[in-house]
Amino acid sequence: MPRPRKKVTLDFTAITEALDRGEVLKLKELAKAHRTCAPVIKRLLEEHYGDSVSFIYGRNGGIRRTHSAPEWLKAKQGSWIGYTPIHPPASANPHLSGSYNIV
């Protein structure tokens, strides 16, 4: 019979306020404070925040707020009005279109 899962409750308002202030939270410290392991805390934070937080490894790492694109840019990403390709299409260059005879 498997062990029952431990119920972990995080104070997301305090975490959100700390992230908004620009503080870097340590995953290991949060796990230690809640008497659980880091993967459990990471899973809970990923479920709650989604892509708005990032986890950085290393000595200077931690949990940080991800800088996302502004809303006006997100709305514009779907439209291709005024799009100019860097490279012309293959049909514009006769050497790139058609069949090849490799000998």
N, CA and C atoms as an extended XYZ file, in Angstrom:
309
Properties=species:S:1:pos:R:3:atomname:S:1:resname:S:1:resid:I:1 pbc="F F F"
N         0.844       -1.176        0.000 N   MET     1
C         0.000        0.000        0.000 CA  MET     1
C         0.895        1.246        0.000 C   MET     1
N         0.683        2.173       -0.941 N   PRO     2
C         1.533        3.358       -1.004 CA  PRO     2
C         1.257        4.315        0.153 C   PRO     2
N         2.268        5.088        0.444 N   ARG     3
C         2.113        6.088        1.497 CA  ARG     3
C         1.148        7.175        1.060 C   ARG     3
N         0.378        7.695        1.977 N   PRO     4
C        -0.507        8.806        1.604 CA  PRO     4
C         0.322       10.053        1.288 C   PRO     4
N        -0.145       10.821        0.325 N   ARG     5
C         0.563       12.042       -0.056 CA  ARG     5
C         0.431       13.100        1.032 C   ARG     5
N         1.523       13.816        1.225 N   LYS     6
C         1.519       14.887        2.197 CA  LYS     6
C         0.847       16.109        1.578 C   LYS     6
N        -0.023       16.758        2.316 N   LYS     7
C        -0.702       17.952        1.809 CA  LYS     7
C         0.172       19.163        2.091 C   LYS     7
N         0.587       19.824        1.020 N   VAL     8
C         1.432       21.006        1.123 CA  VAL     8
C         0.615       22.216        0.693 C   VAL     8
N         0.546       23.209        1.555 N   THR     9
C        -0.166       24.441        1.208 CA  THR     9
C         0.844       25.577        1.159 C   THR     9
N         0.930       26.209        0.007 N   LEU    10
C         1.843       27.336       -0.177 CA  LEU    10
C         1.065       28.639       -0.101 C   LEU    10
N         1.701       29.654        0.438 N   ASP    11
C         1.109       30.987        0.483 CA  ASP    11
C         1.471       31.699       -0.817 C   ASP    11
N         0.616       31.524       -1.831 N   PHE    12
C         0.916       32.061       -3.147 CA  PHE    12
C         0.902       33.583       -3.182 C   PHE    12
N         0.139       34.226       -2.301 N   THR    13
C         0.138       35.692       -2.296 CA  THR    13
C         1.498       36.222       -1.843 C   THR    13
N         2.092       35.595       -0.836 N   ALA    14
C         3.411       36.029       -0.369 CA  ALA    14
C         4.474       35.753       -1.425 C   ALA    14
N         4.362       34.622       -2.116 N   ILE    15
C         5.319       34.281       -3.166 CA  ILE    15
C         5.175       35.255       -4.327 C   ILE    15
N         3.944       35.575       -4.704 N   THR    16
C         3.705       36.516       -5.798 CA  THR    16
C         4.245       37.896       -5.465 C   THR    16
N         4.020       38.362       -4.236 N   GLU    17
C         4.529       39.666       -3.821 CA  GLU    17
C         6.050       39.694       -3.851 C   GLU    17
N         6.685       38.614       -3.402 N   ALA    18
C         8.152       38.551       -3.417 CA  ALA    18
C         8.683       38.553       -4.842 C   ALA    18
N         8.024       37.822       -5.727 N   LEU    19
C         8.459       37.797       -7.126 CA  LEU    19
C         8.241       39.146       -7.796 C   LEU    19
N         7.152       39.828       -7.462 N   ASP    20
C         6.879       41.146       -8.036 CA  ASP    20
C         7.890       42.187       -7.582 C   ASP    20
N         8.425       42.015       -6.370 N   ARG    21
C         9.460       42.927       -5.871 CA  ARG    21
C        10.819       42.650       -6.501 C   ARG    21
N        10.919       41.551       -7.241 N   GLY    22
C        12.181       41.217       -7.884 CA  GLY    22
C        13.069       40.303       -7.065 C   GLY    22
N        12.555       39.787       -5.973 N   GLU    23
C        13.346       38.883       -5.144 CA  GLU    23
C        13.516       37.544       -5.855 C   GLU    23
N        14.638       36.909       -5.590 N   VAL    24
C        14.900       35.575       -6.119 CA  VAL    24
C        14.646       34.594       -4.981 C   VAL    24
N        13.674       33.727       -5.150 N   LEU    25
C        13.340       32.731       -4.139 CA  LEU    25
C        14.105       31.448       -4.415 C   LEU    25
N        14.551       30.804       -3.381 N   LYS    26
C        15.277       29.545       -3.515 CA  LYS    26
C        14.308       28.383       -3.325 C   LYS    26
N        14.323       27.488       -4.284 N   LEU    27
C        13.442       26.325       -4.251 CA  LEU    27
C        13.762       25.442       -3.049 C   LEU    27
N        15.033       25.290       -2.770 N   LYS    28
C        15.469       24.444       -1.651 CA  LYS    28
C        14.981       24.996       -0.308 C   LYS    28
N        15.016       26.320       -0.166 N   GLU    29
C        14.563       26.930        1.085 CA  GLU    29
C        13.053       26.792        1.264 C   GLU    29
N        12.295       26.950        0.183 N   LEU    30
C        10.843       26.756        0.268 CA  LEU    30
C        10.510       25.321        0.643 C   LEU    30
N        11.228       24.376        0.053 N   ALA    31
C        10.987       22.974        0.352 CA  ALA    31
C        11.325       22.663        1.806 C   ALA    31
N        12.414       23.217        2.279 N   LYS    32
C        12.825       22.975        3.666 CA  LYS    32
C        11.810       23.567        4.645 C   LYS    32
N        11.286       24.755        4.326 N   ALA    33
C        10.311       25.409        5.198 CA  ALA    33
C         8.997       24.630        5.263 C   ALA    33
N         8.663       23.924        4.187 N   HIS    34
C         7.402       23.167        4.156 CA  HIS    34
C         7.610       21.680        4.404 C   HIS    34
N         8.825       21.301        4.757 N   ARG    35
C         9.171       19.910        5.087 CA  ARG    35
C         8.819       18.937        3.968 C   ARG    35
N         9.219       19.282        2.779 N   THR    36
C         9.004       18.412        1.636 CA  THR    36
C        10.208       18.543        0.706 C   THR    36
N        10.165       17.882       -0.431 N   CYS    37
C        11.306       17.929       -1.352 CA  CYS    37
C        11.077       18.999       -2.424 C   CYS    37
N        12.171       19.408       -3.052 N   ALA    38
C        12.129       20.476       -4.048 CA  ALA    38
C        11.257       20.141       -5.261 C   ALA    38
N        11.272       18.882       -5.787 N   PRO    39
C        10.401       18.597       -6.936 CA  PRO    39
C         8.908       18.799       -6.662 C   PRO    39
N         8.480       18.565       -5.437 N   VAL    40
C         7.066       18.766       -5.090 CA  VAL    40
C         6.730       20.256       -5.133 C   VAL    40
N         7.597       21.084       -4.567 N   ILE    41
C         7.380       22.530       -4.573 CA  ILE    41
C         7.413       23.056       -6.005 C   ILE    41
N         8.357       22.548       -6.798 N   LYS    42
C         8.468       22.983       -8.186 CA  LYS    42
C         7.204       22.639       -8.963 C   LYS    42
N         6.669       21.443       -8.754 N   ARG    43
C         5.446       21.032       -9.437 CA  ARG    43
C         4.270       21.927       -9.046 C   ARG    43
N         4.156       22.252       -7.751 N   LEU    44
C         3.067       23.122       -7.294 CA  LEU    44
C         3.189       24.525       -7.884 C   LEU    44
N         4.416       25.045       -7.947 N   LEU    45
C         4.614       26.375       -8.518 CA  LEU    45
C         4.346       26.381      -10.016 C   LEU    45
N         4.740       25.321      -10.715 N   GLU    46
C         4.466       25.226      -12.153 CA  GLU    46
C         2.970       25.147      -12.424 C   GLU    46
N         2.242       24.411      -11.586 N   GLU    47
C         0.794       24.305      -11.763 CA  GLU    47
C         0.109       25.648      -11.523 C   GLU    47
N         0.593       26.402      -10.548 N   HIS    48
C        -0.062       27.665      -10.198 CA  HIS    48
C         0.340       28.801      -11.134 C   HIS    48
N         1.620       28.950      -11.420 N   TYR    49
C         2.105       30.094      -12.195 CA  TYR    49
C         2.266       29.813      -13.685 C   TYR    49
N         2.418       28.569      -14.077 N   GLY    50
C         2.593       28.248      -15.489 CA  GLY    50
C         3.911       28.783      -16.026 C   GLY    50
N         3.843       29.518      -17.139 N   ASP    51
C         5.045       30.041      -17.785 CA  ASP    51
C         5.500       31.383      -17.215 C   ASP    51
N         4.819       31.895      -16.216 N   SER    52
C         5.181       33.220      -15.713 CA  SER    52
C         6.357       33.195      -14.738 C   SER    52
N         6.808       32.004      -14.335 N   VAL    53
C         8.013       31.897      -13.511 CA  VAL    53
C         9.003       30.976      -14.204 C   VAL    53
N        10.279       31.205      -13.911 N   SER    54
C        11.316       30.336      -14.459 CA  SER    54
C        12.183       29.840      -13.317 C   SER    54
N        12.722       28.659      -13.496 N   PHE    55
C        13.579       28.034      -12.505 CA  PHE    55
C        14.994       28.019      -13.059 C   PHE    55
N        15.897       28.689      -12.375 N   ILE    56
C        17.272       28.813      -12.826 CA  ILE    56
C        18.145       28.011      -11.881 C   ILE    56
N        18.979       27.168      -12.461 N   TYR    57
C        19.859       26.311      -11.681 CA  TYR    57
C        21.146       27.033      -11.320 C   TYR    57
N        21.846       26.521      -10.350 N   GLY    58
C        23.157       27.045       -9.995 CA  GLY    58
C        23.138       27.869       -8.726 C   GLY    58
N        24.328       28.364       -8.389 N   ARG    59
C        24.489       29.114       -7.142 CA  ARG    59
C        23.663       30.400       -7.151 C   ARG    59
N        23.584       31.062       -8.271 N   ASN    60
C        22.831       32.312       -8.366 CA  ASN    60
C        21.411       32.091       -8.865 C   ASN    60
N        20.984       30.868       -8.943 N   GLY    61
C        19.668       30.548       -9.482 CA  GLY    61
C        18.567       30.690       -8.460 C   GLY    61
N        17.409       30.239       -8.846 N   GLY    62
C        16.244       30.300       -7.983 CA  GLY    62
C        14.989       30.425       -8.818 C   GLY    62
N        13.938       30.912       -8.190 N   ILE    63
C        12.659       31.106       -8.863 CA  ILE    63
C        12.554       32.589       -9.179 C   ILE    63
N        12.335       32.892      -10.442 N   ARG    64
C        12.227       34.287      -10.861 CA  ARG    64
C        11.002       34.476      -11.731 C   ARG    64
N        10.541       35.704      -11.764 N   ARG    65
C         9.424       36.066      -12.640 CA  ARG    65
C         9.956       36.108      -14.074 C   ARG    65
N         9.253       35.468      -14.976 N   THR    66
C         9.634       35.464      -16.380 CA  THR    66
C         9.114       36.738      -17.027 C   THR    66
N         9.978       37.386      -17.786 N   HIS    67
C         9.565       38.588      -18.497 CA  HIS    67
C         8.886       38.161      -19.780 C   HIS    67
N         7.616       38.405      -19.870 N   SER    68
C         6.876       38.027      -21.067 CA  SER    68
C         6.697       39.240      -21.962 C   SER    68
N         6.286       38.979      -23.178 N   ALA    69
C         6.065       40.044      -24.145 CA  ALA    69
C         4.854       40.873      -23.728 C   ALA    69
N         4.851       42.170      -24.044 N   PRO    70
C         3.693       42.998      -23.728 CA  PRO    70
C         2.446       42.515      -24.475 C   PRO    70
N         1.291       42.847      -23.950 N   GLU    71
C         0.029       42.383      -24.535 CA  GLU    71
C        -0.149       42.855      -25.972 C   GLU    71
N         0.267       44.091      -26.289 N   TRP    72
C         0.087       44.586      -27.639 CA  TRP    72
C         0.928       43.789      -28.623 C   TRP    72
N         2.099       43.304      -28.177 N   LEU    73
C         2.945       42.515      -29.059 CA  LEU    73
C         2.377       41.107      -29.243 C   LEU    73
N         1.812       40.547      -28.175 N   LYS    74
C         1.191       39.225      -28.275 CA  LYS    74
C         0.023       39.257      -29.264 C   LYS    74
N        -0.739       40.349      -29.246 N   ALA    75
C        -1.874       40.470      -30.154 CA  ALA    75
C        -1.411       40.626      -31.597 C   ALA    75
N        -0.258       41.244      -31.788 N   LYS    76
C         0.251       41.497      -33.124 CA  LYS    76
C         0.957       40.283      -33.725 C   LYS    76
N         1.390       39.347      -32.909 N   GLN    77
C         2.164       38.217      -33.402 CA  GLN    77
C         1.383       37.348      -34.378 C   GLN    77
N         0.083       37.330      -34.269 N   GLY    78
C        -0.720       36.506      -35.155 CA  GLY    78
C        -0.903       37.113      -36.534 C   GLY    78
N        -0.710       38.404      -36.696 N   SER    79
C        -0.932       39.032      -37.995 CA  SER    79
C         0.393       39.181      -38.735 C   SER    79
N         0.335       38.950      -40.033 N   TRP    80
C         1.533       39.041      -40.860 CA  TRP    80
C         1.434       40.197      -41.835 C   TRP    80
N         0.675       41.230      -41.497 N   ILE    81
C         0.539       42.387      -42.374 CA  ILE    81
C         1.868       43.148      -42.367 C   ILE    81
N         2.359       43.435      -43.537 N   GLY    82
C         3.616       44.149      -43.646 CA  GLY    82
C         4.830       43.255      -43.502 C   GLY    82
N         4.638       41.948      -43.557 N   TYR    83
C         5.754       41.019      -43.407 CA  TYR    83
C         6.567       40.975      -44.686 C   TYR    83
N         7.854       41.200      -44.575 N   THR    84
C         8.763       41.116      -45.712 CA  THR    84
C         9.757       40.003      -45.436 C   THR    84
N         9.766       38.950      -46.252 N   PRO    85
C        10.699       37.867      -45.995 CA  PRO    85
C        12.140       38.308      -46.243 C   PRO    85
N        13.051       37.760      -45.490 N   ILE    86
C        14.466       38.090      -45.649 CA  ILE    86
C        14.992       37.496      -46.946 C   ILE    86
N        14.614       36.272      -47.224 N   HIS    87
C        15.062       35.589      -48.429 CA  HIS    87
C        13.896       35.491      -49.409 C   HIS    87
N        14.141       35.725      -50.696 N   PRO    88
C        13.054       35.589      -51.675 CA  PRO    88
C        12.648       34.125      -51.809 C   PRO    88
N        11.433       33.860      -52.258 N   PRO    89
C        11.003       32.476      -52.423 CA  PRO    89
C        11.838       31.771      -53.492 C   PRO    89
N        11.823       30.446      -53.455 N   ALA    90
C        12.631       29.656      -54.382 CA  ALA    90
C        12.215       29.890      -55.830 C   ALA    90
N        10.960       30.233      -56.084 N   SER    91
C        10.501       30.455      -57.451 CA  SER    91
C        11.130       31.705      -58.071 C   SER    91
N        11.640       32.621      -57.250 N   ALA    92
C        12.265       33.828      -57.772 CA  ALA    92
C        13.659       33.548      -58.329 C   ALA    92
N        14.279       32.473      -57.904 N   ASN    93
C        15.620       32.115      -58.362 CA  ASN    93
C        15.523       30.855      -59.219 C   ASN    93
N        15.801       30.926      -60.532 N   PRO    94
C        15.648       29.750      -61.390 CA  PRO    94
C        16.616       28.621      -61.033 C   PRO    94
N        17.710       28.938      -60.367 N   HIS    95
C        18.682       27.901      -59.989 CA  HIS    95
C        18.172       27.041      -58.821 C   HIS    95
N        17.208       27.554      -58.046 N   LEU    96
C        16.714       26.825      -56.895 CA  LEU    96
C        15.432       26.044      -57.202 C   LEU    96
N        14.756       26.361      -58.304 N   SER    97
C        13.501       25.669      -58.600 CA  SER    97
C        13.721       24.667      -59.714 C   SER    97
N        12.838       23.716      -59.820 N   GLY    98
C        12.927       22.700      -60.874 CA  GLY    98
C        13.589       21.438      -60.380 C   GLY    98
N        13.859       20.546      -61.314 N   SER    99
C        14.485       19.273      -60.945 CA  SER    99
C        15.982       19.345      -61.168 C   SER    99
N        16.683       18.475      -60.486 N   TYR   100
C        18.132       18.439      -60.571 CA  TYR   100
C        18.584       17.111      -61.144 C   TYR   100
N        19.596       17.167      -61.963 N   ASN   101
C        20.246       15.953      -62.471 CA  ASN   101
C        21.626       15.878      -61.855 C   ASN   101
N        21.796       15.019      -60.883 N   ILE   102
C        23.079       14.889      -60.208 CA  ILE   102
C        23.832       13.737      -60.855 C   ILE   102
N        25.010       14.013      -61.380 N   VAL   103
C        25.807       13.001      -62.067 CA  VAL   103
C        26.973       12.607      -61.222 C   VAL   103
